[in-house]
Amino acid sequence: MNILVLTSVYPQPDDNGTVVTPTVKYFCEKWVEANHNVVVIHNRSSFPALFYLLPEKLRKKLSSKLGFSFPTYAGRKPLHREDNGVNVYRLPLMKIVPHGKYSKRRINKQLDRIEKILDELSFKPDVIISHWVNPQIQLLLPLKEKYKAITSIVIHTDCSSKNINRFNMLEITHNLDAIGCRNKTEAEYVKDALFLDHMPFICYSGIPDEEAEKYINRLKNRELNEPCRREYIYVGRLVKYKNVDVIIKALAKAFPDKNYRLHVVGDGAELEYLKELDQELTDGMCTVFHGQLPRQDVFDLMEKCNCFIMVSDNETFGMVYLEAMLTGCLTIASEKGGIDGVIVDGENGFLSKQGDVEALVSKLKQIDLLTQKQYESIRHMSISTAYKYRDSDVAQKYLEDVLHWKQ
């Protein structure tokens, strides 16, 4: 099957340390492994040159406030490469304002570029898969008409009333073959907002097959490492909506004796503020800031901790939740967030109100009072749940949902 993927976000070798979510990349690689042909069109936003001359401090502040990875200057250039069997084309699209709408002229020009690439490859897509509304939704119907392909979009919390009107989403989505969302809560909202006849399918992230097999085998053979109690971990970008400050405040309030440790893995605009906050609340005794770490090092660190915490605002899904659950790290996630429907509070993890210090304090104390038997039961359920979300399985289910959504 020939699969054309349209996306605003895709990791590239010249990202220069910028953290870019690899979710779409993992799907594409698994489809290639399943003997599909995959072409990715990376519709990368680019801005006037002056935009990249902003002081680093201001860029970090904007990134934190707006919740997006600040683009690199290198991203303004077209790029073609083969990445683990995936044919990837970065086609920059110029605009003036972040999150702004592209002009009709630029969209038409982008369509011409995409069609030229596909013609040169003699690649006629059977399926067109897209992620993020802007600009993908403006490209979908012309491509659907030209190639007579099954066409879909996965919405990432970008179905606001403003976007519905600005991008004519009501009409366009009703002419697509499949609509997906990244979590159950968002799917329920999108169904109502777009007056859909069918509930959007859920496009879950996955975890590496090899890691899933390793941990499920350790569970079966009773070879799991015993993590240290009151060792907590957060992994992700250090930006405002991630509410890392809530974690630091809640731990300091729950355990005023300072008998705990928090490991913070990641980087971002909030780093200095978080260090100052930890110094103020615990004299800098309780939090270790690791910066960015390789994926395997993150897994190793999770194994040593007994609890992973992330109580972000409006989290779409959060693959890191599954990674933590897989290692047997008890996971506290955002209530009514992306992981709803996967974590059942008190059974295979815990849910806490987004950004609420007192609610998180309550969960931390609840976990601290678990008996060893209760602790092990939740831990085992956590690993078993995460195992069901292997990369290969979620990629296959995703494709099946696109092909059969209206059936």
N, C-alpha and C positions, 0 to 999 in steps of 0.2 A: 504494500500500500504506500502511496506517495502522500506524505504529510507535510503541509506548509504551516509553519508556526510564525505568528506575528506577535511581537512582544516589545514592551518599552524597556524591559530590564533583562539583561543577560550578562554574565561575567565575561570580561575581556582581559587579555593579557596586559593592556596598558591602563588598567584602572588605578594603578599607582597606590595600592593600599586601601583604596576606598572599598568599604564593605558592600557587596552587591549580592542580593539574595540569589542563590543558585537553584531555586525550585524548578523553574522552567528547564534549565540545563539538565537536571536529573531526569525529568520526564523524557526529554529528547534522547538522551543516551540509552535509556531503557527501551525506547521504541526501536532504536537502531539495533540493539541486541536481539530484539524480537523480529529482525529481518525486514523492518520497514525502512523506506527511504525518507530522510528528514532534511528539509531546508528551513533554516531559521532566518527570518528578516527582523533584525534588531533595529527598531525605529527609535534611535537614540536622540533625545532632545539636545540641541546645541543652541548657544546663545551668542550675541555679539561679543567680540573679543574683550571689550571693557568689563564685561561681567566676570571674567576670570582674573581680573586684576584687583578685585576687592580684597581687602586685608583678610588674612586667614582667620583672625578672631571673628570678624563679621560674617564670614562664610560659615564658620562653625555655628554661630548663633542662629543664622537663617536655617541651616540644616536641622538644628535641634527643634526650632520653633515650627517649621513647616513639615518636619517628619520625612525628609527625603535625603538621599545621598547626594551631596553636592557634585555636579558633573566635573569631570576633568577636562583640561584643554585638549588632550589627545583624543577625547571622544568626539571631537568635531570632524575628525577625518574618517572617510569610508574605510572599511576593513573587510577583507574576506579571508577566511581560514577554515580548515577542517579540524574539528575538535571531537576526538573519540568517535569518528564516523559521521558526525553531524556537520553539514555544510552550513556555515554561519556567515551571514552578510550583515555588517553594520552599515546602515544607511542613515546618517545624521539628518535631522529635520530642524531647521532654524525656527526659533520663535523668540519673542522679546521678553515675556514674563513667565516665570515658572508656573506650571499648572494651566497656562493659557491655552486657548484653542488655536490650532494651526489654520492658516488661511486656506481657502478652497484651492487657490493656485498651487500652494505647496503640497496639498494632498494629491492633486492631479499629477503633479510632477513625481511624487513618490510612487503613485500607481504605475506610471510609465517606467520608472526604474525597476520596480518589482517585476513587471511583466517582461521587461527586457532580460533580466536575469533568468527567469524561468524559461523563456524562449531559448536562450543560449544553452541552458542545461537540458533542453527538451524534457522539462519536468512539468507534467500536468497533474496538479494536486487532486487527489481523491477526497481529502479532508483538509479543511483550513481550521486551525486551532489558534485562538488568540487570547492574550492576557492583558488586562487593564483597558479601560474605556478609551483613553486618549493616547494616541490617535487611531487605535485599531478599529474602533467602531465606524469611523469614516471610510475605512478601506475595505471593509468586509463585503458589503453588497455588490460593489463593482467587480470584485474578484470572484464572488459567488456566481454572478451572472456570466462572467467570461469563461470560467472553468467548470461550471455546473457541479461544483463540489459541495459536499456536506460541510456546513459552516457553523462555527460555534465561538462563543466568547465566555471567558471566566472573569467575573467582576470582582474587584478587590476593594471593597468598601468605597468604591467611587461612583455609586449610584445615588448621588445626592440629587435633591430636587433641582438644583442649579444645573447639574450635568444632564439630567433628564431632558430639560428644556434646551439647553445649549447644543446638545448633540443629537436631538431628535430621537432619543432612545426608545420611546414608545413604538414608533413606526419601525425602526430598524430591527429591534429585538424580535418583533413579531414576524419578521421575515427571515430570521435565522433558524437553523435546525436544532440548536441546543444552547441552553444558557446554564452556566455553572456559577457557583459561589465558593468561597473558601471556608465557610462554616455554616452551621445550621441556623444560627440567629440571623446572619446576613441573608440567607436563602429565603427565610420567611418574610423578611422586610422587602426583598427584591420582588418576590412573587406578587405582593400587594401593590408595591409602588409602580410596577410595570404591567399590572393587570394580566399576568401570565396564567395560562390554563393549567400549566404543570409546575410543580415545585422545582426550582433549579437543582441540578445535581450538585453534590458536594465534592469539590476537587481537593482532596487531602494531600498533604505533603507525605513523603515517605522517608524511611531510614535505610541506610546501606544494607543490602542483603547479607553481606559477610558479617557485619556487626550484629545483625539480628540473630543469625545462626550461632554466633559465638556466645551471646548472652543467654539464649534459650537453652543451649547445651549445658552451660554452666548451671543454669537453674535446675535442669533435669538431673544433673550429676551432683547437685548440692555442693558446687564449687564456688559459689559467690563469695566475694570478699566481704568482710564485715566492716562497713564504714564507721567513721568516728561520729558519735552523737554530738549534736550542736555544732556541726560543721555544715555551713550553708553555702550555696553557690548561685550566682546569677551569670548568665551568658547572653550577650547581645550588645546592641549599640547603646552607647551612653547618651541618649537623647531624652528630651523632656517627657514625651508620651510613654516612655518605658517605665517611668515611676521608680527608678532605682533609689531615689531619695526616700521613698516610702519604705522600702526594705530596710535601709539603714536606720531610719527612725523607729520602725516597729521592733527590730531586734534590740535596739538600745533600751526601749521601753519594756519589752518582755523579759529581758535578762539584764537588769541594772547592775548585777555583779560582774558584768563584762566577761562572763565565762562562756564565750562562744567565739566562732570565727566565721566571717563572711568572705568568700572568694568572689571577686568581681572580674569577669573575663570580657574584654571588649574595650573599645575606645569610642570617643565622641566628644561633642561639645560640652557635655556636662561633667567631664572628668575632674576638672579643678574644683568645681562647686562640690562634687561628691566627696573629694578628699578633705575639703574644708569642713564639710558637715560631719564627717567621721571624726575629724580631729576635735571638733566642738563637742560631740556627744560621747566619745569614748577615748579621748586623748590619742587617737590614731592607733589604738591597741587592737582593734577587733576586725578591721577590714584589710584584705590584701588585694591590691589592684595589679592584675597580671598583664593587662594590655591584651593584644591579639595573640591567640595561641593556635597552633595547628589543630586540625579536627581530632586527631588521635590523642593529643595531649589533653584536649577538653574531655574526651571520654574517660581518660585515666583520672583526671581530677574529679569528675562526677562520681566515679567509683569510690573515692575516698570521703565523699560528703554524704550525709544522710538526708539532705533536703535541698531541692532546687526551688527557687522562688522567682516568679515573673508575673507581676500584676499590672501589665500594661493597659493603657486605654485603647479600646477598639482594635485589639490584636486580630489580624485576619485568620491566622492559624497558629503559626509558631512551631516550626519543625523541631526547635530545640526542646520543646516540651516532650516530644516523643523520644528524643535522644536521651534526655534525663531519665524518663520512665524506663527505657530499655536497660540502663545501667543499674536499675534498682534504687535510684535516688527518689525518695518520696517527693512528689511534685505539687507545689501550690501554684495554681494558675488563676487567671482572671475569670471571675464569674460573668456569665453572659458574654463571653469572648469566643475566640476561635476554637478553643478546645472543648467547648460544651458539646456533649454527645459522645465524647471520647472518655473524658474523666468523669467518673461518678463520685461525687463527694463522699469521702470516708471509706470507699471501697477500693479504688485503685489510684487514689490521689486526693487532692483537696482543691476546692474552689473558694476564692476570696474576692470580695468586692473590689473592683478596679480602683486603684489609687487611694484606698481607705486604710489609714494607719491602724485604727482600732480593730477593724475586722481582721487585719493580718496578725495583729498581736494575739487575738483570740485563737486563730489557727495555729500559730506557733506554740502557744501553751497547750493546745489540744494534742499536737504531735509530741510535745515533750513529755506528756503524761501517758503515752501509749505503752502498754505492756510489751514485752519482747514478742509474745505470740501475735498480738495485734499488729505490731510493726512488721513482722515477717510476712503476715498474711497480705497486707496492703502492698508490700514490696513485691511479692510474687505475682499478685494480680496486675501490678504496674508493668512488669516485664512481659507477662502474657498478652496484655493489651497492646503494648507497643509492637510486639512481634507481628501482629496482624497488619501492620502498616509498612511492610517492606517495600522498597522502591519498585521492584518488579511487579508486585501485586497492585499497588496504587496506580502505576502507569497503565497497566492492562485495564483496570476498572475504569480509569479516566477515559480511555479510548472507547470502551464499550458504552459508557454513558453518553458520549457524544454521538455515537452511531445509532443508539436506540432510545434517545431521550423521549421522543413523542410516542413511542410504542407502548 
